[in-house]
Amino acid sequence: VTVADRGVERCGIVTFRANQLPAEAFQQALAIRQINTSIVPFSANPVSTHQRATPTLLRASLHYYNTLQEIERFVAELKTLLY
């Protein structure tokens, strides 16, 4: 997984991609596992896209109500799908 976020301060909203699956297929596979993510097309940030080629990304938006177990499950599902 390649994290696309480049800000100095990090937060729970993470945009990423994986070479193994296109973002749309990745999102569908996670949805089947009841994990919600969003598609972020390259056009969503034209300034950043102009500076560097950015493929369609996937966004996971963690929030204060997400438990450690949910985060661990998300990571485990990523590993299952990608390895």
N, C-alpha and C positions, 0 to 999 in steps of 0.2 A: 504494500500500500504506500502510495506517495501522497503525503499531505501537501495541499496546495496553498494553505494559509501562510502568509509571509509577514504578518504583523509582529511587532515586538511583544505586545501583550497578547497572551493566548486566552481563549475562553472555551466554553463548551460547544460552540458551533464550529464544526470541523468539516472542511471540504477536502475531498480526497479522490483518488482514482487508483485503479489496479490494472496492470497490463493484462491480467488473465481474463477479465470480463469487461465488456463495454458497460458504461454507467447504467444504461437502461436495463440490461440483463441482470446486473448486480442488484439494482433496486428491486426488481421483480423477485429475485431469489430471496432477498431479505424480507420482502413483504410476505412471502409464503411462510416465512419463519416468524411472522408477526413482529417484525422490526421495521419501524417507519423511518424512511429517509426521503430526501428530496433530490430531484435532478436540478443541476445548476448548469444551464447551457453557457457556452463561451461568451455569448452575447450579453450575459447578465452583468459583466464587468468589462465594458469596452476599453477602458484605460489600461487595465492590467493585461487584457488580451492583446492589445496593440503592442505592448512591451515584450510579451513573450507568448508563444503559441500555447494555448490552453485548450485541451479537449473538454468535452462535456464531463462535468464532475458530479460527485455524489455528496450530499450534505447530511451529516448527522448532527442533530441539535439536542445536546444534552442539557438538562435543566436541574434546578435544585431538587425536584421531586424524583429524579432518577436515583435508584438505589445502586449501591456497589455491585450487587448481584446482577442487576440489569446491564450494567456496563461490562462486567465480566462475561455475561452471556453474549453481548454484542461482539466482543473481541473473539470469543470462542467460535461464533458463527462465521465471522470473517475468516478465521483460520480454516474452518471446515470448507468454506467455499473456494478458498484460494490455494490450498495446498493439497 
